[in-house]
Each structure stands twice: as structure tokens, then as C-alpha cells.
Amino acid sequence: MRQVITYKDEDGCWIAECPSVKGCISQGKTKEIALANIKEAISGYIAALQEDSLPIPEETFETFLVVV
């Protein structure tokens, strides 16, 4: 299980990124597509790490709302 951040870019495309897996970023025309794409990207990344007998990063990311 991984935490994912989603947001729209300036062109209206949805971006999804997984902070605990460095560089794991995906996108889609809708939020649902972006989430499906990032799920696939995370799974592929972890499978590659396992294949190479490399450690899998732990989920350490936390989110907070800050009022300004």
C-alpha cells in the first residue's frame, strides 16, 4: 500500500506521484486514469527491485493540511 498525491497541471492533465518511491510519477486525462497509471508504475518498479534483489523503500510519507 502506498500513498499517492494527485493534482492537475496547468494543461488540465492529472498528475499522480508516489513520494515514497522516488521518481515514480504518472499522468492521465482524468484522475481515475492517472491513478490506474501510477498503480501500474509502482507495481512495475517494485517488481524490478525484487527481480534485482534490491530493497523496497518503506512507506514513510505523511500528509498535513496547513492553513495560511
C-alpha positions as CSV (number, residue, x, y, z in Angstrom):
1,M,0.0,0.0,0.0
2,R,1.4,3.4,-1.0
3,Q,0.3,7.0,-0.6
4,V,-0.2,8.9,-3.8
5,I,-0.6,12.6,-4.4
6,T,-2.8,13.8,-7.3
7,Y,-3.2,17.2,-8.8
8,K,-4.0,19.0,-12.1
9,D,-1.2,20.6,-14.1
10,E,-1.5,23.9,-16.0
11,D,-2.8,22.0,-19.1
12,G,-5.6,20.3,-17.1
13,C,-3.9,16.9,-17.1
14,W,-3.9,14.9,-13.8
15,I,-0.6,14.1,-12.3
16,A,-0.1,11.3,-9.8
17,E,3.1,10.7,-7.8
18,C,4.2,8.4,-5.1
19,P,6.7,10.2,-2.8
20,S,8.0,7.0,-1.1
21,V,9.1,5.7,-4.5
22,K,11.5,8.4,-5.7
23,G,10.7,9.4,-9.3
24,C,7.5,7.4,-9.6
25,I,5.2,9.9,-11.4
26,S,2.5,9.3,-13.9
27,Q,-0.4,11.2,-15.5
28,G,-3.7,10.8,-17.2
29,K,-6.6,12.8,-18.8
30,T,-8.7,12.0,-15.7
31,K,-7.9,11.4,-12.1
32,E,-9.0,7.8,-12.5
33,I,-6.6,7.2,-15.4
34,A,-3.8,8.8,-13.5
35,L,-4.4,6.6,-10.5
36,A,-4.5,3.5,-12.7
37,N,-1.3,4.5,-14.3
38,I,0.6,5.2,-11.1
39,K,-0.6,1.9,-9.6
40,E,0.9,0.2,-12.6
41,A,4.1,2.2,-12.4
42,I,4.5,1.4,-8.6
43,S,3.9,-2.3,-9.2
44,G,6.4,-2.4,-12.1
45,Y,9.0,-0.5,-10.0
46,I,8.7,-2.8,-7.0
47,A,8.8,-5.9,-9.3
48,A,12.0,-4.6,-10.8
49,L,13.5,-4.1,-7.4
50,Q,12.6,-7.6,-6.3
51,E,14.0,-9.1,-9.5
52,D,17.3,-7.4,-8.8
53,S,17.2,-8.4,-5.1
54,L,17.2,-4.7,-4.1
55,P,15.5,-3.3,-1.0
56,I,11.9,-2.0,-1.4
57,P,11.5,1.5,0.1
58,E,9.3,1.7,3.1
59,E,6.2,3.9,3.1
60,T,7.2,6.9,5.3
61,F,5.3,9.7,3.7
62,E,2.8,11.7,5.8
63,T,0.5,14.5,4.7
64,F,-0.7,17.5,6.6
65,L,-3.1,20.4,5.8
66,V,-1.6,23.8,6.6
67,V,-3.8,26.8,7.0
68,V,-2.3,30.0,5.6
